[in-house]
């Protein structure tokens, strides 16, 4: 666990900061959450303040876990249980019609993003945990491949690759399950990419550079998940403005940060040679090209470089995983 401990410390530290920020937000501005998601204001705002204080107290537990990860298993187990029950309650609330699906970012950032690292931490020292961690590159390749396939097969008619906003909106309204399921695959792909980078970074001799790459990728994931929250929960409302913002977040900021993180890890992986090294730089070149095309707003080049990047990246992730092992 020694090589992985810094990554767990970062994750638990981020969880502490998130819970503290949410607790302060809900406690001092109880109406802002409802304004953000266009919900009716609470009848008893003091109750929402109490929820904020309750969430905020978890920051103490996660802060301690970051400080003493060797003693953190009970705290993380309780945290994971809460993060499993939270989405179940959210599903029931949305199903009843009390909350709209646009509140999805709440459970994504509060609960879902922590499932994998918390679970892996609790599986430390077990064969199951070792198998899961050891397959991080292959899982990343498969999930990104599935997400790319979903884009081609059923997301594309609702994206900016279709010039007519009315046609995009009609497609999203007519196919909500396919639309949300496809972006759900991209959420899984992003989480698997961060796990792959953590696996890669933990194998480097220059540990500080591995951690730097992980932090850059984590910033990219935050952008990515914010975009996918908009795609899943908000579209087709205010389609053109929100879709452009989400595209800039995922294809521009997130993809660019992922690529920078990959470059950092590549530069500190000294034994890459020959064709594999050329392939690796081809992946990052396609990543930077996609970022540039996204910021330029060029739909044809976005399609071209997205296809190029996925065609290069998915097999490369599996192969470089074997190489690094």
C-alpha positions in Angstrom: 0.0 0.0 0.0 3.0 2.3 0.5 3.0 3.4 -3.2 -0.7 4.0 -3.2 -1.0 5.8 0.2 -0.3 9.3 -1.3 -3.2 8.8 -3.7 -5.6 7.8 -0.9 -4.5 10.8 1.1 -5.3 13.1 -1.8 -8.7 11.4 -2.3 -9.6 11.6 1.3 -8.3 15.2 1.5 -10.5 16.2 -1.5 -13.5 14.5 0.1 -12.9 16.5 3.3 -12.7 19.7 1.4 -15.8 18.9 -0.6 -17.8 18.1 2.5 -16.6 21.2 4.3 -17.5 23.4 1.3 -20.9 21.8 1.0 -21.6 22.1 4.7 -20.7 25.8 4.7 -22.7 26.4 1.5 -25.9 24.7 2.9 -25.4 26.1 6.3 -24.9 29.8 5.5 -26.9 30.0 2.3 -29.7 27.4 2.6 -31.7 28.8 -0.3 -29.0 28.9 -2.9 -29.1 25.2 -3.6 -32.8 25.5 -4.5 -32.2 28.6 -6.5 -29.5 26.9 -8.5 -31.6 24.0 -9.4 -34.8 26.0 -9.9 -36.6 24.3 -7.0 -39.3 25.7 -4.7 -37.7 27.2 -1.6 -37.8 24.9 1.5 -40.6 25.5 3.9 -38.2 24.9 6.8 -34.7 26.3 5.7 -33.4 25.4 9.2 -33.7 21.7 8.2 -31.5 22.3 5.2 -29.0 24.0 7.4 -28.9 21.0 9.7 -28.3 18.7 6.7 -25.4 21.0 5.7 -23.9 20.7 9.2 -24.3 16.9 9.1 -22.5 16.7 5.8 -19.9 19.1 7.0 -19.0 16.9 10.0 -17.9 14.2 7.6 -15.1 16.6 6.7 -13.5 15.8 10.1 -13.7 12.1 9.4 -12.2 12.3 5.9 -9.5 14.8 7.1 -8.5 12.2 9.8 -8.5 9.5 7.1 -6.1 11.6 5.0 -3.8 12.1 8.0 -3.9 8.5 9.2 -5.0 6.2 6.3 -3.7 3.2 8.2 -6.5 3.7 10.7 -9.2 5.0 8.4 -11.0 1.8 7.3 -14.0 2.1 9.7 -14.5 5.8 8.8 -14.3 5.1 5.1 -16.7 2.1 5.4 -19.3 4.3 7.0 -18.7 7.0 4.4 -19.1 4.5 1.6 -22.4 3.2 3.0 -23.8 6.7 3.1 -22.6 7.3 -0.4 -24.5 4.2 -1.6 -27.7 5.1 0.3 -27.7 8.7 -0.9 -28.3 7.9 -4.6 -31.0 5.4 -3.6 -32.8 8.1 -1.8 -32.3 10.5 -4.7 -33.8 8.0 -7.1 -36.8 7.6 -5.0 -37.2 11.4 -4.7 -36.9 11.9 -8.4 -39.2 9.1 -9.2 -41.9 10.6 -6.9 -41.6 13.9 -8.7 -40.4 15.9 -5.7 -37.1 16.7 -7.4 -36.2 16.9 -11.1 -33.4 15.0 -12.6 -31.4 18.2 -13.0 -30.4 17.7 -9.4 -28.2 14.8 -10.6 -25.0 16.7 -9.9 -25.7 16.5 -6.2 -25.4 12.7 -6.1 -22.7 12.6 -8.7 -20.3 14.8 -6.7 -21.5 13.9 -3.3 -21.6 10.1 -3.7 -20.9 8.4 -7.0 -17.4 9.8 -7.7 -16.2 8.3 -4.4 -17.4 4.8 -4.8 -14.3 3.4 -6.6 -11.5 4.9 -4.5 -13.3 4.2 -1.2 -14.0 0.6 -2.3 -10.4 0.0 -3.4 -9.1 1.4 -0.1 -11.4 -1.0 1.8 -10.1 -3.9 -0.4 -6.5 -3.2 0.3 -4.6 -6.3 1.2 -7.1 -8.6 -0.5 -6.8 -10.6 -3.7 -9.9 -9.0 -5.1 -8.5 -5.6 -4.6 -5.2 -6.5 -6.3 -7.1 -8.0 -9.3 -9.2 -4.8 -9.7 -6.2 -2.5 -9.4 -4.1 -4.6 -11.8 -6.8 -4.4 -14.5 -7.0 -0.6 -14.4 -5.5 -0.1 -17.9 -7.8 -2.7 -19.5 -10.9 -1.3 -17.7 -10.0 2.2 -18.9 -9.6 0.9 -22.5 -12.9 -1.0 -22.4 -15.0 1.8 -20.8 -13.6 4.5 -23.1 -14.3 2.2 -26.1 -17.9 1.6 -25.0 -18.4 5.4 -24.4 -17.0 6.1 -27.8 -19.2 3.5 -29.4 -22.2 5.1 -27.6 -21.3 8.4 -29.1 -21.4 7.0 -32.6 -24.4 4.8 -32.1 -26.9 7.0 -30.1 -25.4 10.2 -28.7 -24.4 11.8 -32.0 -27.9 13.0 -33.1 -28.2 15.1 -29.9 -24.7 16.7 -30.1 -23.4 19.8 -31.8 -22.3 17.6 -34.7 -25.9 18.1 -35.8 -26.3 21.8 -36.9 -30.0 22.2 -36.2 -30.6 22.9 -32.5 -34.3 21.9 -32.8 -33.4 18.5 -34.2 -31.0 18.0 -31.3 -33.6 18.9 -28.7 -36.2 16.7 -30.3 -33.8 13.7 -30.3 -32.9 14.2 -26.6 -36.5 14.5 -25.6 -37.5 11.4 -27.6 -34.6 9.2 -26.3 -33.9 10.2 -22.7 -32.7 6.7 -21.6 -30.3 6.3 -24.4 -29.1 9.9 -24.0 -28.5 9.7 -20.2 -27.1 6.2 -20.4 -24.6 7.2 -23.0 -23.3 10.1 -20.9 -23.3 7.7 -17.9 -20.8 5.6 -19.8 -18.6 8.7 -20.3 -18.8 9.3 -16.5 -17.5 5.7 -16.0 -14.8 6.2 -18.6 -13.6 9.4 -16.9 -13.4 7.7 -13.5 -11.6 4.8 -15.0 -9.1 7.1 -16.7 -8.2 8.7 -13.3 -7.8 5.3 -11.8 -5.5 4.3 -14.6 -3.4 7.4 -14.1 -3.2 6.6 -10.4 -2.1 3.1 -11.2 0.5 4.4 -13.7 1.8 7.1 -11.3 2.2 4.7 -8.4 4.6 2.7 -10.5 7.0 5.6 -11.3 10.2 6.1 -9.4 9.6 9.9 -9.5 6.6 9.7 -7.2 6.1 13.4 -7.0 5.6 13.6 -10.7 3.1 10.7 -10.6 1.1 12.6 -8.0 1.3 15.8 -10.1 -0.1 13.9 -13.1 -2.9 12.5 -10.9 -3.8 16.0 -9.6 -3.9 17.5 -13.1 -6.1 14.6 -14.2 -8.4 15.0 -11.2 -8.9 18.6 -12.2 -9.8 17.4 -15.6 -12.3 14.9 -14.2 -14.0 17.7 -12.2 -14.6 19.5 -15.5 -15.7 16.3 -17.3 -18.2 15.4 -14.6 -19.6 18.9 -14.6 -20.2 18.7 -18.3 -21.8 15.3 -18.1 -24.1 16.6 -15.3 -25.3 19.3 -17.7 -25.8 16.7 -20.5 -27.7 14.3 -18.3 -29.7 16.6 -16.1 -30.3 19.9 -17.9 -30.5 19.4 -21.6 -32.5 20.1 -23.8 -33.4 23.2 -21.6 -31.5 26.3 -22.8 -29.9 23.9 -25.3 -27.4 26.1 -27.2 -25.9 27.9 -24.3 -25.6 24.9 -22.0 -24.5 22.5 -24.7 -21.7 24.8 -25.7 -20.6 25.3 -22.1 -20.6 21.5 -21.5 -18.6 20.9 -24.7 -16.0 23.4 -23.7 -15.8 21.7 -20.3 -15.4 18.2 -21.5 -13.8 18.4 -25.0 -11.8 21.5 -24.1 -10.8 21.8 -20.5 -11.1 18.2 -19.3 -9.5 16.6 -22.4 -6.7 19.2 -22.3 -6.0 18.5 -18.6 -6.1 14.7 -19.2 -3.6 15.1 -22.0 -1.3 17.3 -19.9 -1.4 14.6 -17.2 -0.6 11.9 -19.7 2.4 13.9 -20.9 3.7 14.3 -17.4 3.5 10.6 -16.8 5.0 9.8 -20.1 8.0 12.1 -19.6 8.8 10.3 -16.3 8.4 6.8 -17.7 12.0 6.4 -18.8 11.7 2.9 -20.4 9.3 3.8 -23.2 11.0 3.2 -26.5 10.4 2.7 -30.2 7.0 2.3 -31.7 5.2 2.4 -28.3 6.7 5.8 -27.6 5.7 7.1 -31.0 2.2 5.7 -30.4 2.0 7.3 -27.0 2.9 10.7 -28.4 0.4 10.2 -31.1 -2.3 9.8 -28.4 -1.3 13.0 -26.7 -1.1 14.8 -30.1 -4.6 13.8 -30.9 -5.7 14.9 -27.4 -4.3 18.4 -27.9 -5.8 18.6 -31.4 -9.2 17.8 -30.0 -8.9 20.4 -27.3 -7.9 23.0 -29.9 -10.9 22.0 -32.2 -13.3 22.2 -29.3 -12.2 25.7 -28.3 -12.4 26.7 -31.9 -15.9 25.4 -32.2 -15.2 23.4 -35.3 -17.7 20.5 -35.4 -16.0 18.6 -38.3 -12.6 18.7 -36.6 -14.1 17.8 -33.2 -15.6 14.6 -34.9 -12.3 13.9 -36.7 -10.0 14.2 -33.6 -12.4 12.5 -31.2 -12.4 9.5 -33.5 -8.7 9.6 -33.9 -8.1 9.9 -30.2 -10.4 7.0 -29.3 -9.0 4.8 -32.0 -5.4 5.4 -30.7 -6.1 5.6 -27.0 -8.3 2.5 -26.3 -5.9 -0.2 -27.6 -2.9 1.8 -26.4 -4.2 1.9 -22.8 -4.4 -1.9 -22.7 -1.0 -2.4 -24.4 0.9 0.1 -22.2 -0.7 -1.5 -19.2 0.9 -4.8 -20.1 4.2 -3.0 -20.8 4.3 -1.2 -17.5 3.5 -4.4 -15.6 
